[in-house]
Amino acid sequence: MPYVCPLCNGLAPLTAACPDCGYTLDNEGKREDYAGPYSPYGSADQYTSALSLHSLEGCEHVVQCPHCHEAYIYRVNLWESP
């Protein structure tokens, strides 16, 4: 059964709040895009993995707070594809 990421496919907005200040986090894209061999960004390991959903499987996104500028890894539960 195929699954899709609701954030990657624009099916749902990111509604997570920053654990430090409470502002709504901005989605900065998939974690693997930051860690690719030709990535212009730093290693994805530098981000704190403070936020996650209940599932151990899912699509990991880098999220950042627009207020305090902290970045986190956010795990999104995949949805079953119709």
Sequence and secondary structure as in RCSB ss.txt:
>XXXX:A:sequence
MPYVCPLCNGLAPLTAACPDCGYTLDNEGKREDYAGPYSPYGSADQYTSALSLHSLEGCEHVVQCPHCHEAYIYR
VNLWESP
>XXXX:A:secstr
  EE TTTTTSS    B TTT  B EEEEEHHHHSSTT SS  GGGSB     S SSSEEEEEE TTT  EEEEE
E  EE  
